[in-house]
Amino acid sequence: MTPPVRRRPLLGALLGSALALPTGAAHALPPRALEFPRDHGAHPDLRTEWWYLTGELRSDARRFGFQVTFFRSRVDATQGMASAFAARQLVFAHAALTDLAGRRLWHDQRIARVGFSIADAAQDDTRLRLRDWSLQRTAHGHYDAQVPASEFSLGLRLTPTQPVLPQGTQGLSRKGPDALQASYYYSQPQLQAQGRVRLQGQSFEVRGRAWLDHEWSEALLHPQAVGWDWIGMNLDDGSALTAFRLRRADGGALWDGGSWRAAGQAEPQAFQAGQTRFTPLRHWTSAASTARYPVAWTVETPAGRFTVQALLDNQELDSRASTGAVYWEGLSELLDAQGRRVGSGYLEMTGYAAPLRL
């Protein structure tokens, strides 16, 4: 649930410290081989990390989009404190459910410091907990997500059907013109999802496909970057498409990238800077934030030219009570150059309501 009002000044101060620019000199991340299961877990030596789970679920004719994200942030100002109450690491979590039949997005968020059996991010494998919300990888390699949110709940099991997909150069993904802007980053596309959704007193047995991103970094955004546009798309034939661009204040691309892994292939094709182009086709303006979002795009990549279009325009999320941002993130479908649907996934757009700080 959203933190109680009386706690927000404290949490806001901690969040401001966690997301402020580093007090020391940032450093470029060295290339390294990803090691599993260790790299499924948390990396508290780096400042920012997230596990980002999205997907499409169906129950008979009912369709849902869902998002569950756990964030971990190191608070530089408290690292030298000896007190057990020092907030050295913060954990945030967002959850959202898009109900296409009801034409509505449901959203919840949480924040807490690590410790005291309230929040934790294990280092040896994916085991994330924030009060009664959890995401963990089992001994059999499944992911279990349990999210009893305030107005809906998700209970899902997600089963990998493909190998891990390292993004960038063997898992080191550049995010800007300087080597400082980079992250360790891998995806797990084409997850088989099944479980239960509860909404407005109804319970739905659901099945579908999902996508997991895990990314961690010391310094991610270039000073000229105000936000990003990103897609992660599961294609119906088993292929996987990632594309992103970092935007300047004038709307132009500061950096871009992505990847393509064709069905049945083990190795992805990494896109180089300058090979991916996002062109808006249609906009929607939020009545809540007045931000104007492109909700349909042409995305040109080395793997082909695609159209991405939102399945519900109003999928804006207000996370100012946790990570401090207002952004758009929602279920979308992917069309090929001939206008045929070839897949679905999530579109994320940040920095439209206000420049993003990360």
C-alpha positions as a Markdown table, in Angstrom:
| # | Residue | x | y | z |
|---|---|---|---|---|
| 1 | Met | 0.0 | 0.0 | 0.0 |
| 2 | Thr | 1.0 | 3.6 | -0.4 |
| 3 | Pro | 3.1 | 4.7 | 2.6 |
| 4 | Pro | 1.0 | 6.5 | 5.3 |
| 5 | Val | 1.1 | 10.3 | 5.2 |
| 6 | Arg | 3.1 | 10.6 | 8.4 |
| 7 | Arg | 6.0 | 8.6 | 6.9 |
| 8 | Arg | 6.3 | 10.5 | 3.6 |
| 9 | Pro | 8.6 | 13.3 | 4.8 |
| 10 | Leu | 11.1 | 10.7 | 6.1 |
| 11 | Leu | 10.8 | 8.5 | 3.0 |
| 12 | Gly | 11.0 | 11.5 | 0.7 |
| 13 | Ala | 14.3 | 12.5 | 2.3 |
| 14 | Leu | 15.7 | 9.0 | 2.0 |
| 15 | Leu | 14.6 | 8.8 | -1.6 |
| 16 | Gly | 16.1 | 12.1 | -2.4 |
| 17 | Ser | 19.4 | 10.9 | -1.0 |
| 18 | Ala | 19.2 | 7.6 | -2.8 |
| 19 | Leu | 18.4 | 9.0 | -6.2 |
| 20 | Ala | 20.7 | 12.1 | -6.0 |
| 21 | Leu | 23.8 | 12.1 | -8.2 |
| 22 | Pro | 26.8 | 10.2 | -6.6 |
| 23 | Thr | 28.9 | 12.3 | -4.3 |
| 24 | Gly | 32.1 | 10.6 | -5.5 |
| 25 | Ala | 33.4 | 10.2 | -9.1 |
| 26 | Ala | 31.3 | 7.8 | -11.1 |
| 27 | His | 33.2 | 4.9 | -12.8 |
| 28 | Ala | 32.6 | 3.0 | -16.0 |
| 29 | Leu | 31.5 | -0.6 | -15.4 |
| 30 | Pro | 34.0 | -3.2 | -16.6 |
| 31 | Pro | 33.0 | -6.0 | -19.0 |
| 32 | Arg | 32.4 | -9.2 | -17.1 |
| 33 | Ala | 30.7 | -12.5 | -17.7 |
| 34 | Leu | 27.3 | -12.8 | -16.1 |
| 35 | Glu | 27.2 | -15.7 | -13.6 |
| 36 | Phe | 24.0 | -17.5 | -12.7 |
| 37 | Pro | 22.3 | -18.0 | -10.3 |
| 38 | Arg | 24.4 | -15.3 | -8.5 |
| 39 | Asp | 23.5 | -12.5 | -11.0 |
| 40 | His | 19.8 | -13.3 | -10.6 |
| 41 | Gly | 20.3 | -11.8 | -7.1 |
| 42 | Ala | 21.0 | -8.3 | -5.8 |
| 43 | His | 24.2 | -6.2 | -6.3 |
| 44 | Pro | 24.2 | -3.8 | -3.4 |
| 45 | Asp | 27.6 | -2.5 | -4.3 |
| 46 | Leu | 26.0 | -0.6 | -7.2 |
| 47 | Arg | 23.6 | 2.3 | -6.7 |
| 48 | Thr | 20.5 | 1.3 | -8.7 |
| 49 | Glu | 18.9 | -2.0 | -9.6 |
| 50 | Trp | 15.5 | -3.3 | -10.7 |
| 51 | Trp | 13.7 | -6.5 | -11.6 |
| 52 | Tyr | 11.0 | -5.6 | -14.1 |
| 53 | Leu | 8.3 | -8.2 | -14.8 |
| 54 | Thr | 5.5 | -7.5 | -17.4 |
| 55 | Gly | 3.2 | -9.5 | -19.5 |
| 56 | Glu | -0.2 | -10.3 | -21.0 |
| 57 | Leu | -2.7 | -12.6 | -19.3 |
| 58 | Arg | -6.0 | -14.1 | -20.6 |
| 59 | Ser | -8.9 | -15.6 | -18.9 |
| 60 | Asp | -11.4 | -16.8 | -21.6 |
| 61 | Ala | -12.2 | -13.6 | -23.4 |
| 62 | Arg | -10.9 | -11.3 | -20.6 |
| 63 | Arg | -7.4 | -9.8 | -21.3 |
| 64 | Phe | -5.1 | -8.2 | -18.7 |
| 65 | Gly | -1.7 | -6.6 | -18.8 |
| 66 | Phe | 0.4 | -6.7 | -15.6 |
| 67 | Gln | 3.6 | -5.2 | -14.3 |
| 68 | Val | 5.5 | -6.0 | -11.1 |
| 69 | Thr | 8.8 | -4.1 | -10.4 |
| 70 | Phe | 11.1 | -4.3 | -7.5 |
| 71 | Phe | 13.7 | -1.6 | -7.2 |
| 72 | Arg | 16.8 | -1.5 | -4.9 |
| 73 | Ser | 18.7 | 1.7 | -4.3 |
| 74 | Arg | 21.8 | 2.3 | -2.3 |
| 75 | Val | 21.7 | 5.4 | -0.1 |
| 76 | Asp | 25.2 | 6.9 | -0.3 |
| 77 | Ala | 24.8 | 9.2 | 2.7 |
| 78 | Thr | 24.2 | 6.3 | 5.2 |
| 79 | Gln | 26.9 | 3.8 | 4.1 |
| 80 | Gly | 29.3 | 4.7 | 6.9 |
| 81 | Met | 26.6 | 4.6 | 9.7 |
| 82 | Ala | 26.9 | 1.9 | 12.3 |
| 83 | Ser | 23.3 | 2.0 | 13.5 |
| 84 | Ala | 21.0 | -0.9 | 12.6 |
| 85 | Phe | 18.4 | 1.7 | 11.8 |
| 86 | Ala | 20.5 | 3.4 | 9.1 |
| 87 | Ala | 18.7 | 3.1 | 5.7 |
| 88 | Arg | 21.7 | 1.8 | 3.7 |
| 89 | Gln | 19.5 | 0.2 | 1.1 |
| 90 | Leu | 15.9 | 1.0 | 0.0 |
| 91 | Val | 13.5 | -1.3 | -1.7 |
| 92 | Phe | 10.6 | 0.0 | -3.7 |
| 93 | Ala | 7.9 | -1.9 | -5.5 |
| 94 | His | 5.3 | -1.0 | -8.1 |
| 95 | Ala | 2.4 | -3.2 | -9.3 |
| 96 | Ala | -0.1 | -2.4 | -12.0 |
| 97 | Leu | -2.9 | -4.3 | -13.7 |
| 98 | Thr | -4.5 | -3.2 | -17.0 |
| 99 | Asp | -8.0 | -4.4 | -17.4 |
| 100 | Leu | -8.8 | -4.1 | -21.1 |
| 101 | Ala | -12.5 | -5.0 | -20.7 |
| 102 | Gly | -13.0 | -2.4 | -18.0 |
| 103 | Arg | -10.7 | 0.1 | -19.8 |
| 104 | Arg | -8.9 | 0.9 | -16.6 |
| 105 | Leu | -5.4 | 0.8 | -15.1 |
| 106 | Trp | -5.0 | -0.2 | -11.4 |
| 107 | His | -1.8 | 0.7 | -9.6 |
| 108 | Asp | -0.2 | 0.3 | -6.2 |
| 109 | Gln | 3.3 | 1.1 | -4.8 |
| 110 | Arg | 5.4 | 0.5 | -1.7 |
| 111 | Ile | 8.7 | 1.6 | -0.2 |
| 112 | Ala | 10.8 | 0.5 | 2.9 |
| 113 | Arg | 14.4 | 0.3 | 4.1 |
| 114 | Val | 16.0 | -3.1 | 4.0 |
| 115 | Gly | 16.0 | -5.0 | 7.3 |
| 116 | Phe | 13.8 | -5.7 | 10.3 |
| 117 | Ser | 12.0 | -8.5 | 8.3 |
| 118 | Ile | 10.2 | -5.8 | 6.3 |
| 119 | Ala | 12.1 | -5.7 | 3.1 |
| 120 | Asp | 15.0 | -7.7 | 1.6 |
| 121 | Ala | 16.8 | -8.3 | -1.7 |
| 122 | Ala | 18.9 | -11.5 | -1.5 |
| 123 | Gln | 22.3 | -11.6 | -3.2 |
| 124 | Asp | 22.6 | -15.2 | -4.2 |
| 125 | Asp | 19.4 | -15.5 | -6.3 |
| 126 | Thr | 16.1 | -13.7 | -7.0 |
| 127 | Arg | 14.4 | -13.4 | -3.6 |
| 128 | Leu | 12.7 | -10.0 | -3.2 |
| 129 | Arg | 10.3 | -9.1 | -0.5 |
| 130 | Leu | 8.6 | -5.9 | 0.6 |
| 131 | Arg | 6.1 | -6.7 | 3.4 |
| 132 | Asp | 3.7 | -9.2 | 1.9 |
| 133 | Trp | 4.8 | -8.6 | -1.8 |
| 134 | Ser | 7.4 | -11.0 | -3.1 |
| 135 | Leu | 9.2 | -12.2 | -6.3 |
| 136 | Gln | 11.4 | -15.2 | -6.0 |
| 137 | Arg | 13.1 | -17.7 | -8.2 |
| 138 | Thr | 12.6 | -21.3 | -7.1 |
| 139 | Ala | 15.0 | -24.2 | -7.1 |
| 140 | His | 13.3 | -25.4 | -10.3 |
| 141 | Gly | 14.0 | -22.1 | -12.1 |
| 142 | His | 10.4 | -20.8 | -11.9 |
| 143 | Tyr | 9.5 | -17.3 | -10.7 |
| 144 | Asp | 6.7 | -16.9 | -8.2 |
| 145 | Ala | 5.1 | -13.5 | -7.9 |
| 146 | Gln | 2.8 | -12.8 | -5.0 |
| 147 | Val | 1.3 | -9.3 | -5.0 |
| 148 | Pro | -1.7 | -8.6 | -2.8 |
| 149 | Ala | -2.2 | -5.0 | -3.7 |
| 150 | Ser | -4.7 | -2.6 | -2.3 |
| 151 | Glu | -7.4 | -3.0 | -5.0 |
| 152 | Phe | -6.2 | -6.1 | -6.9 |
| 153 | Ser | -4.0 | -9.1 | -6.4 |
| 154 | Leu | -1.6 | -11.2 | -8.5 |
| 155 | Gly | -0.5 | -14.7 | -7.8 |
| 156 | Leu | 1.6 | -15.9 | -10.7 |
| 157 | Arg | 4.1 | -18.6 | -11.6 |
| 158 | Leu | 6.4 | -17.8 | -14.5 |
| 159 | Thr | 8.3 | -20.5 | -16.3 |
| 160 | Pro | 11.3 | -19.8 | -18.6 |
| 161 | Thr | 11.0 | -21.4 | -22.0 |
| 162 | Gln | 14.2 | -19.9 | -23.5 |
| 163 | Pro | 17.8 | -19.2 | -22.3 |
| 164 | Val | 18.6 | -15.9 | -20.6 |
| 165 | Leu | 19.1 | -13.1 | -23.2 |
| 166 | Pro | 22.1 | -10.9 | -22.4 |
| 167 | Gln | 21.6 | -7.3 | -23.5 |
| 168 | Gly | 24.3 | -5.2 | -25.1 |
| 169 | Thr | 27.7 | -6.7 | -25.3 |
| 170 | Gln | 27.4 | -10.0 | -23.3 |
| 171 | Gly | 25.3 | -8.3 | -20.7 |
| 172 | Leu | 27.0 | -4.8 | -20.6 |
| 173 | Ser | 24.5 | -2.4 | -22.1 |
| 174 | Arg | 25.6 | 1.2 | -23.0 |
| 175 | Lys | 23.0 | 3.8 | -22.2 |
| 176 | Gly | 24.7 | 7.0 | -23.5 |
| 177 | Pro | 27.7 | 8.5 | -25.4 |
| 178 | Asp | 30.0 | 8.2 | -22.4 |
| 179 | Ala | 31.2 | 4.8 | -21.0 |
| 180 | Leu | 29.9 | 5.9 | -17.6 |
| 181 | Gln | 26.4 | 5.5 | -18.8 |
| 182 | Ala | 26.0 | 1.7 | -18.8 |
| 183 | Ser | 24.4 | -1.1 | -16.9 |
| 184 | Tyr | 24.6 | -4.9 | -16.5 |
| 185 | Tyr | 21.4 | -6.1 | -18.1 |
| 186 | Tyr | 19.7 | -9.3 | -19.1 |
| 187 | Ser | 16.2 | -10.3 | -20.1 |
| 188 | Gln | 14.1 | -13.4 | -19.8 |
| 189 | Pro | 11.5 | -13.2 | -22.6 |
| 190 | Gln | 8.8 | -15.7 | -23.5 |
| 191 | Leu | 8.1 | -16.7 | -19.9 |
| 192 | Gln | 5.1 | -18.9 | -19.6 |
| 193 | Ala | 2.7 | -17.4 | -17.1 |
| 194 | Gln | -0.2 | -18.9 | -15.2 |
| 195 | Gly | -2.0 | -18.2 | -12.0 |
| 196 | Arg | -4.7 | -16.0 | -10.6 |
| 197 | Val | -5.9 | -12.4 | -10.8 |
| 198 | Arg | -8.3 | -11.0 | -8.3 |
| 199 | Leu | -10.1 | -7.7 | -9.2 |
| 200 | Gln | -13.3 | -6.1 | -7.9 |
| 201 | Gly | -14.5 | -9.2 | -6.1 |
| 202 | Gln | -13.9 | -11.5 | -9.0 |
| 203 | Ser | -11.2 | -14.2 | -9.4 |
| 204 | Phe | -9.7 | -15.1 | -12.8 |
| 205 | Glu | -7.6 | -18.1 | -13.6 |
| 206 | Val | -5.1 | -16.7 | -16.2 |
| 207 | Arg | -2.5 | -17.8 | -18.6 |
| 208 | Gly | -0.2 | -15.9 | -20.8 |
| 209 | Arg | 3.3 | -14.7 | -21.7 |
| 210 | Ala | 5.6 | -12.5 | -19.7 |
| 211 | Trp | 9.0 | -10.8 | -19.9 |
| 212 | Leu | 11.6 | -10.2 | -17.1 |
| 213 | Asp | 14.3 | -7.6 | -17.2 |
| 214 | His | 17.0 | -7.4 | -14.5 |
| 215 | Glu | 19.3 | -4.4 | -14.7 |
| 216 | Trp | 21.9 | -2.8 | -12.3 |
| 217 | Ser | 24.1 | 0.2 | -12.6 |
| 218 | Glu | 26.2 | 2.8 | -10.9 |
| 219 | Ala | 25.4 | 5.8 | -13.2 |
| 220 | Leu | 22.7 | 5.3 | -15.9 |
| 221 | Leu | 21.6 | 8.6 | -17.4 |
| 222 | His | 23.6 | 11.1 | -19.3 |
| 223 | Pro | 23.2 | 14.7 | -18.0 |
| 224 | Gln | 21.4 | 15.6 | -21.2 |
| 225 | Ala | 18.9 | 12.7 | -21.0 |
| 226 | Val | 15.4 | 13.6 | -19.7 |
| 227 | Gly | 13.9 | 10.1 | -20.1 |
| 228 | Trp | 13.6 | 7.1 | -22.3 |
| 229 | Asp | 11.2 | 5.1 | -24.6 |
| 230 | Trp | 11.5 | 1.3 | -24.4 |
| 231 | Ile | 9.8 | -1.8 | -25.6 |
| 232 | Gly | 10.1 | -5.4 | -24.7 |
| 233 | Met | 8.0 | -7.6 | -27.1 |
| 234 | Asn | 7.3 | -11.3 | -27.1 |
| 235 | Leu | 6.5 | -12.3 | -30.7 |
| 236 | Asp | 4.0 | -15.0 | -31.4 |
| 237 | Asp | 6.5 | -17.1 | -33.2 |
| 238 | Gly | 8.9 | -17.2 | -30.2 |
| 239 | Ser | 11.2 | -14.3 | -31.2 |
| 240 | Ala | 12.0 | -11.5 | -28.8 |
| 241 | Leu | 12.5 | -7.8 | -29.6 |
| 242 | Thr | 14.0 | -5.1 | -27.3 |
| 243 | Ala | 14.4 | -1.5 | -28.5 |
| 244 | Phe | 15.0 | 1.8 | -26.6 |
| 245 | Arg | 16.2 | 5.3 | -27.0 |
| 246 | Leu | 17.3 | 8.0 | -24.4 |
| 247 | Arg | 15.8 | 11.4 | -25.2 |
| 248 | Arg | 17.1 | 14.9 | -25.0 |
| 249 | Ala | 14.9 | 17.8 | -23.8 |
| 250 | Asp | 14.2 | 18.7 | -27.4 |
| 251 | Gly | 12.8 | 15.2 | -28.1 |
| 252 | Gly | 15.7 | 14.0 | -30.1 |
| 253 | Ala | 17.5 | 10.7 | -29.5 |
| 254 | Leu | 20.7 | 11.0 | -27.4 |
| 255 | Trp | 21.3 | 7.2 | -27.5 |
| 256 | Asp | 19.6 | 4.1 | -28.8 |
| 257 | Gly | 19.9 | 0.4 | -28.8 |
| 258 | Gly | 18.2 | -2.9 | -28.4 |
| 259 | Ser | 18.3 | -6.6 | -29.4 |
| 260 | Trp | 16.6 | -9.2 | -31.5 |
| 261 | Arg | 16.6 | -12.9 | -30.9 |
| 262 | Ala | 14.9 | -15.0 | -33.6 |
| 263 | Ala | 12.8 | -18.0 | -32.6 |
| 264 | Gly | 15.0 | -21.1 | -32.1 |
| 265 | Gln | 18.3 | -19.1 | -32.0 |
| 266 | Ala | 20.6 | -19.1 | -29.0 |
| 267 | Glu | 22.5 | -15.8 | -29.6 |
| 268 | Pro | 20.8 | -12.4 | -29.9 |
| 269 | Gln | 21.6 | -9.7 | -32.3 |
| 270 | Ala | 22.7 | -6.6 | -30.5 |
| 271 | Phe | 21.7 | -3.3 | -32.1 |
| 272 | Gln | 24.4 | -0.6 | -32.3 |
| 273 | Ala | 23.9 | 3.1 | -31.5 |
| 274 | Gly | 22.2 | 4.8 | -34.5 |
| 275 | Gln | 20.5 | 1.6 | -35.8 |
| 276 | Thr | 17.1 | 2.1 | -34.0 |
| 277 | Arg | 14.6 | 4.9 | -34.6 |
| 278 | Phe | 11.4 | 5.7 | -32.8 |
| 279 | Thr | 8.8 | 7.9 | -34.7 |
| 280 | Pro | 5.6 | 8.9 | -33.0 |
| 281 | Leu | 2.3 | 8.2 | -34.8 |
| 282 | Arg | -0.4 | 9.2 | -32.3 |
| 283 | His | -0.4 | 11.0 | -29.0 |
| 284 | Trp | -2.6 | 11.0 | -25.9 |
| 285 | Thr | -2.7 | 13.7 | -23.3 |
| 286 | Ser | -3.1 | 12.8 | -19.6 |
| 287 | Ala | -5.8 | 14.8 | -17.8 |
| 288 | Ala | -4.0 | 14.1 | -14.5 |
| 289 | Ser | -0.5 | 15.2 | -15.3 |
| 290 | Thr | -1.0 | 17.1 | -18.7 |
| 291 | Ala | 1.8 | 15.1 | -20.1 |
| 292 | Arg | 1.5 | 14.2 | -23.8 |
| 293 | Tyr | 2.6 | 10.7 | -24.6 |
| 294 | Pro | 3.1 | 9.0 | -28.0 |
| 295 | Val | 0.9 | 5.9 | -27.7 |
| 296 | Ala | 1.6 | 4.6 | -31.1 |
| 297 | Trp | 5.1 | 4.4 | -32.7 |
| 298 | Thr | 6.9 | 3.3 | -35.8 |
| 299 | Val | 10.1 | 1.5 | -34.5 |
| 300 | Glu | 12.7 | 0.9 | -37.1 |
| 301 | Thr | 15.4 | -1.7 | -36.1 |
| 302 | Pro | 18.0 | -3.9 | -37.9 |
| 303 | Ala | 15.4 | -6.7 | -37.4 |
| 304 | Gly | 12.7 | -4.9 | -39.3 |
| 305 | Arg | 10.2 | -2.1 | -39.2 |
| 306 | Phe | 7.4 | -2.4 | -36.7 |
| 307 | Thr | 4.4 | -0.5 | -35.3 |
| 308 | Val | 3.8 | -0.5 | -31.6 |
| 309 | Gln | 0.4 | 0.7 | -30.4 |
| 310 | Ala | -1.1 | 0.9 | -26.9 |
| 311 | Leu | -4.1 | -1.3 | -26.1 |
| 312 | Leu | -5.3 | 1.3 | -23.7 |
| 313 | Asp | -4.3 | 5.0 | -23.9 |
| 314 | Asn | -4.5 | 5.8 | -20.2 |
| 315 | Gln | -1.8 | 3.6 | -18.7 |
| 316 | Glu | 0.0 | 6.5 | -16.9 |
| 317 | Leu | 1.4 | 5.6 | -13.4 |
| 318 | Asp | 1.9 | 8.1 | -10.6 |
| 319 | Ser | 4.7 | 6.8 | -8.4 |
| 320 | Arg | 5.5 | 10.0 | -6.6 |
| 321 | Ala | 4.9 | 8.3 | -3.3 |
| 322 | Ser | 7.8 | 5.9 | -3.9 |
| 323 | Thr | 10.3 | 6.4 | -6.8 |
| 324 | Gly | 9.1 | 10.0 | -7.4 |
| 325 | Ala | 8.2 | 9.8 | -11.0 |
| 326 | Val | 5.1 | 10.0 | -13.2 |
| 327 | Tyr | 5.5 | 7.9 | -16.3 |
| 328 | Trp | 3.6 | 5.8 | -18.9 |
| 329 | Glu | 3.9 | 2.0 | -18.9 |
| 330 | Gly | 1.4 | -0.3 | -20.5 |
| 331 | Leu | 0.3 | -3.3 | -22.5 |
| 332 | Ser | 0.8 | -2.8 | -26.2 |
| 333 | Glu | 0.7 | -4.9 | -29.4 |
| 334 | Leu | 3.3 | -5.2 | -32.1 |
| 335 | Leu | 2.5 | -5.1 | -35.8 |
| 336 | Asp | 4.8 | -5.9 | -38.7 |
| 337 | Ala | 5.5 | -3.7 | -41.7 |
| 338 | Gln | 2.3 | -5.0 | -43.4 |
| 339 | Gly | 0.2 | -4.1 | -40.4 |
| 340 | Arg | -0.3 | -7.7 | -39.1 |
| 341 | Arg | -0.2 | -8.4 | -35.4 |
| 342 | Val | 2.9 | -10.4 | -34.6 |
| 343 | Gly | 3.2 | -10.1 | -30.8 |
| 344 | Ser | 2.6 | -8.1 | -27.7 |
| 345 | Gly | 4.5 | -6.7 | -24.7 |
| 346 | Tyr | 5.1 | -3.5 | -22.8 |
| 347 | Leu | 5.9 | 0.0 | -23.9 |
| 348 | Glu | 7.5 | 2.3 | -21.2 |
| 349 | Met | 7.9 | 6.1 | -21.6 |
| 350 | Thr | 9.6 | 8.2 | -18.9 |
| 351 | Gly | 10.4 | 11.9 | -18.7 |
| 352 | Tyr | 7.3 | 13.3 | -20.4 |
| 353 | Ala | 5.6 | 14.7 | -17.2 |
| 354 | Ala | 9.0 | 16.0 | -15.9 |
| 355 | Pro | 12.7 | 15.2 | -16.5 |
| 356 | Leu | 13.6 | 11.9 | -14.9 |
| 357 | Arg | 16.2 | 11.8 | -12.1 |
| 358 | Leu | 18.0 | 8.4 | -11.7 |
